[in-house]
């Protein structure tokens, strides 16, 4: 029987390894601030999960698609309108 991955499983991590997925979520909650949280004030040297959209070619559908790539970032400055990160 072939194994299929649902769209939700692709977004939230591997459905085959739920324990390791839970460990990743707990680690991120302990070590990174959530920029979308209104009560969290970002300061210099805070670590956050950041994303950048990159256009990638999908060889199955033969079309270009925008895909989010997540990476660990550090806040390097303070500004009212934006948050400079590295």
Backbone torsions as a table, in degrees:
resi	resn	phi	psi	omega
1	UNK	NA	124.4	-177.7
2	UNK	-72.6	149.8	179.9
3	UNK	-93.9	128.8	178.4
4	UNK	-117.8	145.6	179.8
5	UNK	-107.5	127.0	178.6
6	UNK	-78.9	158.8	178.2
7	UNK	-57.7	-37.8	178.3
8	UNK	-64.7	-38.4	179.2
9	UNK	-67.4	-35.0	177.6
10	UNK	-65.7	-36.7	-177.9
11	UNK	-75.6	-42.4	-173.5
12	UNK	-91.5	-5.6	177.8
13	UNK	120.9	-176.5	-175.3
14	UNK	-71.1	123.5	178.3
15	UNK	-73.5	-14.9	-179.6
16	UNK	-78.1	-22.9	-176.5
17	UNK	-125.7	66.1	-176.1
18	UNK	-64.5	-29.8	179.7
19	UNK	-64.9	-46.2	-179.8
20	UNK	-69.4	-32.4	174.4
21	UNK	-62.8	-43.5	178.4
22	UNK	-63.5	-39.0	177.1
23	UNK	-61.8	-42.1	178.4
24	UNK	-62.3	-43.0	179.8
25	UNK	-63.7	-44.5	179.0
26	UNK	-64.3	-41.0	178.7
27	UNK	-61.3	-46.3	179.6
28	UNK	-63.7	-38.3	179.6
29	UNK	-65.2	-32.8	-179.1
30	UNK	-82.2	-30.2	-170.8
31	UNK	-108.7	-15.4	-177.0
32	UNK	-122.5	145.9	173.1
33	UNK	-87.2	154.5	179.6
34	UNK	-101.3	111.0	-177.4
35	UNK	-64.3	-25.3	-179.2
36	UNK	-76.5	-13.5	-179.2
37	UNK	-75.4	122.8	-177.4
38	UNK	-67.1	-27.5	-178.6
39	UNK	-82.7	-13.0	-178.9
40	UNK	-88.0	124.2	176.5
41	UNK	-103.1	118.8	-179.5
42	UNK	-78.8	133.9	178.6
43	UNK	-124.9	168.1	179.3
44	UNK	-60.9	138.8	-179.0
45	UNK	75.7	7.6	171.8
46	UNK	-73.5	144.4	178.0
47	UNK	-99.7	135.7	179.1
48	UNK	-135.7	162.7	170.9
49	UNK	-89.9	119.2	-179.3
50	UNK	-116.5	160.1	177.9
51	UNK	-137.1	153.7	174.2
52	UNK	-135.0	139.0	179.0
53	UNK	-87.2	131.6	-179.1
54	UNK	-131.0	139.3	179.1
55	UNK	-86.1	126.0	-178.9
56	UNK	-126.5	149.3	177.7
57	UNK	-89.0	125.8	176.7
58	UNK	-93.3	113.9	-175.9
59	UNK	-74.2	-16.9	178.1
60	UNK	-79.2	-49.3	-179.6
61	UNK	-88.4	-10.6	-178.8
62	UNK	56.3	48.6	179.1
63	UNK	-145.6	155.1	176.3
64	UNK	-83.4	138.2	-179.6
65	UNK	-134.9	145.9	173.3
66	UNK	-81.8	132.8	-178.6
67	UNK	-135.1	136.2	178.2
68	UNK	-82.7	134.1	175.4
69	UNK	-116.3	122.9	-177.2
70	UNK	-97.6	143.1	179.2
71	UNK	-152.0	158.8	176.8
72	UNK	-79.8	134.2	-179.2
73	UNK	-132.8	158.8	178.8
74	UNK	-121.6	135.0	177.6
75	UNK	-72.0	126.4	-177.2
76	UNK	-111.9	-4.7	179.9
77	UNK	-162.6	167.9	179.0
78	UNK	-117.9	137.8	179.1
79	UNK	-155.1	148.4	-177.7
80	UNK	-69.7	-38.3	-172.6
81	UNK	-94.2	-19.8	-175.9
82	UNK	-149.8	170.1	179.2
83	UNK	-124.2	104.7	177.2
84	UNK	-71.1	130.5	-179.1
85	UNK	-128.9	164.6	174.8
86	UNK	-132.5	NA	NA
